[in-house]
Amino acid sequence: MEISARASQLTPSLTLTIDAKAKAMKAEGIDVCGFGAGEPDFDTPEHIKQAAIAALQSGFTKYTPSSGIPELRQAISEKLAADNGSTTSPRRSLLATARNTPVITPSSRPASPVTRSSSRRLIG
């Protein structure tokens, strides 16, 4: 059976490739925190679970703007100010995106990744 020219140009998912590499490294005993598939290697903290339940029960079940809800943008702006001394305005210059892209400010400097161990390898 022949494959169409278009189908033959498909490449493997980069996300799944990164995830497979992280899993292989873990299997070798390397301490890895893989961000490829977007799933952490620890359970969701209880306070976050409870906040999600409360949000669902209060009807917060619809899609939000791609730029993020105002409360999220404000919280991110405050965290960047506290952690990095940033003076980013949540209304005008903060971009909060979904999936595997970082939160960026006008300086285009990604927020620092958070790890639980300085020896941990970050994949993704």
C-alpha positions as a Markdown table, in Angstrom:
| # | Residue | x | y | z |
|---|---|---|---|---|
| 1 | Met | 0.0 | 0.0 | 0.0 |
| 2 | Glu | 1.3 | 3.4 | -1.0 |
| 3 | Ile | 1.4 | 6.4 | 1.4 |
| 4 | Ser | 0.4 | 9.8 | 0.1 |
| 5 | Ala | 3.0 | 12.4 | -0.4 |
| 6 | Arg | 1.4 | 14.5 | 2.3 |
| 7 | Ala | 1.2 | 11.6 | 4.8 |
| 8 | Ser | 4.9 | 10.7 | 4.2 |
| 9 | Gln | 5.9 | 14.2 | 5.3 |
| 10 | Leu | 4.5 | 13.8 | 8.8 |
| 11 | Thr | 7.0 | 13.8 | 11.6 |
| 12 | Pro | 6.7 | 12.3 | 15.1 |
| 13 | Ser | 5.2 | 14.5 | 17.8 |
| 14 | Leu | 8.0 | 16.5 | 19.4 |
| 15 | Thr | 6.0 | 16.5 | 22.7 |
| 16 | Leu | 5.8 | 12.7 | 22.7 |
| 17 | Thr | 9.5 | 12.4 | 21.7 |
| 18 | Ile | 10.6 | 14.6 | 24.6 |
| 19 | Asp | 8.3 | 12.6 | 26.9 |
| 20 | Ala | 9.8 | 9.3 | 25.8 |
| 21 | Lys | 13.3 | 10.6 | 26.3 |
| 22 | Ala | 12.4 | 11.7 | 29.9 |
| 23 | Lys | 10.9 | 8.3 | 30.6 |
| 24 | Ala | 14.0 | 6.6 | 29.3 |
| 25 | Met | 16.3 | 8.8 | 31.4 |
| 26 | Lys | 14.2 | 8.0 | 34.5 |
| 27 | Ala | 14.5 | 4.3 | 33.7 |
| 28 | Glu | 18.3 | 4.8 | 33.8 |
| 29 | Gly | 18.0 | 6.3 | 37.3 |
| 30 | Ile | 18.5 | 9.9 | 36.2 |
| 31 | Asp | 16.4 | 12.4 | 38.3 |
| 32 | Val | 14.3 | 14.1 | 35.6 |
| 33 | Cys | 11.4 | 16.5 | 35.7 |
| 34 | Gly | 9.9 | 16.1 | 32.2 |
| 35 | Phe | 7.7 | 18.9 | 30.9 |
| 36 | Gly | 7.2 | 17.4 | 27.5 |
| 37 | Ala | 3.7 | 16.0 | 28.1 |
| 38 | Gly | 2.7 | 18.6 | 30.6 |
| 39 | Glu | 2.3 | 16.1 | 33.5 |
| 40 | Pro | 4.3 | 16.5 | 36.7 |
| 41 | Asp | 5.7 | 13.5 | 38.5 |
| 42 | Phe | 3.8 | 14.4 | 41.7 |
| 43 | Asp | 0.2 | 14.5 | 42.8 |
| 44 | Thr | -1.7 | 17.8 | 42.6 |
| 45 | Pro | -1.5 | 19.6 | 45.9 |
| 46 | Glu | -4.7 | 19.3 | 48.0 |
| 47 | His | -5.3 | 23.1 | 48.1 |
| 48 | Ile | -5.3 | 23.2 | 44.3 |
| 49 | Lys | -7.7 | 20.2 | 44.1 |
| 50 | Gln | -10.1 | 22.0 | 46.5 |
| 51 | Ala | -9.8 | 25.3 | 44.5 |
| 52 | Ala | -10.7 | 23.4 | 41.3 |
| 53 | Ile | -13.7 | 21.7 | 43.0 |
| 54 | Ala | -14.9 | 25.1 | 44.4 |
| 55 | Ala | -14.5 | 26.7 | 40.9 |
| 56 | Leu | -16.6 | 23.9 | 39.3 |
| 57 | Gln | -19.3 | 24.2 | 41.9 |
| 58 | Ser | -19.5 | 27.9 | 41.4 |
| 59 | Gly | -20.0 | 27.5 | 37.7 |
| 60 | Phe | -16.5 | 28.4 | 36.4 |
| 61 | Thr | -16.8 | 25.9 | 33.6 |
| 62 | Lys | -16.5 | 27.9 | 30.4 |
| 63 | Tyr | -13.5 | 28.7 | 28.2 |
| 64 | Thr | -11.6 | 31.8 | 29.2 |
| 65 | Pro | -9.8 | 34.4 | 27.1 |
| 66 | Ser | -6.6 | 33.1 | 25.6 |
| 67 | Ser | -4.7 | 36.0 | 27.3 |
| 68 | Gly | -5.9 | 34.7 | 30.7 |
| 69 | Ile | -8.6 | 35.9 | 33.1 |
| 70 | Pro | -7.9 | 39.2 | 34.8 |
| 71 | Glu | -7.4 | 37.6 | 38.2 |
| 72 | Leu | -4.7 | 35.2 | 36.8 |
| 73 | Arg | -3.0 | 38.0 | 35.0 |
| 74 | Gln | -2.9 | 40.1 | 38.2 |
| 75 | Ala | -1.6 | 37.1 | 40.2 |
| 76 | Ile | 1.2 | 36.5 | 37.7 |
| 77 | Ser | 2.1 | 40.1 | 37.6 |
| 78 | Glu | 2.4 | 40.2 | 41.4 |
| 79 | Lys | 4.5 | 37.1 | 41.5 |
| 80 | Leu | 6.9 | 38.4 | 38.8 |
| 81 | Ala | 7.1 | 41.7 | 40.8 |
| 82 | Ala | 7.9 | 39.8 | 44.0 |
| 83 | Asp | 10.2 | 37.2 | 42.6 |
| 84 | Asn | 12.0 | 39.2 | 39.8 |
| 85 | Gly | 11.4 | 42.9 | 40.5 |
| 86 | Ser | 9.3 | 43.2 | 37.4 |
| 87 | Thr | 7.0 | 46.1 | 36.9 |
| 88 | Thr | 4.8 | 44.4 | 34.3 |
| 89 | Ser | 1.3 | 45.6 | 33.9 |
| 90 | Pro | -1.2 | 42.7 | 33.9 |
| 91 | Arg | -3.6 | 44.7 | 31.6 |
| 92 | Arg | -1.2 | 45.9 | 29.0 |
| 93 | Ser | 1.9 | 43.8 | 28.6 |
| 94 | Leu | 1.6 | 40.4 | 30.3 |
| 95 | Leu | 1.0 | 37.4 | 28.2 |
| 96 | Ala | -0.2 | 34.2 | 29.8 |
| 97 | Thr | -0.4 | 31.4 | 27.3 |
| 98 | Ala | -1.5 | 27.7 | 27.5 |
| 99 | Arg | 0.3 | 24.5 | 26.7 |
| 100 | Asn | 4.1 | 24.3 | 26.7 |
| 101 | Thr | 4.8 | 28.0 | 26.2 |
| 102 | Pro | 6.2 | 30.1 | 29.0 |
| 103 | Val | 4.8 | 33.2 | 30.6 |
| 104 | Ile | 6.6 | 36.1 | 29.0 |
| 105 | Thr | 7.0 | 39.8 | 29.8 |
| 106 | Pro | 7.8 | 42.7 | 27.5 |
| 107 | Ser | 11.5 | 41.9 | 27.9 |
| 108 | Ser | 10.7 | 38.5 | 26.3 |
| 109 | Arg | 12.5 | 36.8 | 29.3 |
| 110 | Pro | 10.7 | 33.6 | 30.2 |
| 111 | Ala | 9.8 | 33.1 | 33.9 |
| 112 | Ser | 12.3 | 30.9 | 35.6 |
| 113 | Pro | 11.4 | 27.2 | 35.8 |
| 114 | Val | 10.8 | 25.8 | 39.2 |
| 115 | Thr | 12.5 | 22.6 | 40.3 |
| 116 | Arg | 12.5 | 20.7 | 43.6 |
| 117 | Ser | 16.1 | 19.8 | 43.3 |
| 118 | Ser | 19.1 | 21.6 | 41.8 |
| 119 | Ser | 20.4 | 18.3 | 40.5 |
| 120 | Arg | 17.2 | 17.5 | 38.6 |
| 121 | Arg | 17.4 | 17.5 | 34.8 |
| 122 | Leu | 14.7 | 19.5 | 33.0 |
| 123 | Ile | 13.4 | 18.0 | 29.8 |
| 124 | Gly | 11.1 | 19.9 | 27.5 |
